Amino acid sequence: MRNVIKLTLIIFFLNICIAKSEIVKPKSKIVPAEVIKIQLQSLKKNDTPYKDVGIEQTWEFAHPVNQIFTGPLDRFKQMIKGENYNMLLNHISHEISEVYKDENKAVFKVVILDQNKKFFQFRWQVEKFLESGPLQNCWLTTVVSQPIPLGSST
């Protein structure tokens, strides 16, 4: 019986370690639209494989200046779960359309269909991090607008 409990605990902790390692880290090869896709796909399944992993993934691609204003992570989680952004969590679908792009900034229109079958539009902006360090030349989120309600799908 003790061996079964030990084995169960080992498997449990291994799963947590594996799940935690699934967070995608910013890389210079990840293009702007892919950054937003990574964030939205994660928010769509916010609690899989563990609670708030989607928000944590989104935080990973937030520009350091953005993190100063919206963080630390626990505060960012509260903000995303708040009235202005909670429709992003566990949403049904999303569409990403490029509006503008130059060599250092890209702006996208994002339309979300939330769990209540209501559409919301966001302006999502990413910028290339130009300072030296591990984030150099990575595309990171600098602005996500307030949602604009677009009506219901029913």
Secondary structure, 3 states (H helix, E strand, C coil): CHHHHHHHHHHHHHHHHHHHCCCCCCCCCCCHHHHHHHHHHHHHCCCCCCCCHHHHHHHHCECHHHHHHHCCHHHHHHHHHCCCCHHHCCCCEEEEEEEEECCCEEEEEEEEECCCCEEEEEEEEEEECCCCCCCCCCEEEEEECCCEEEEECC
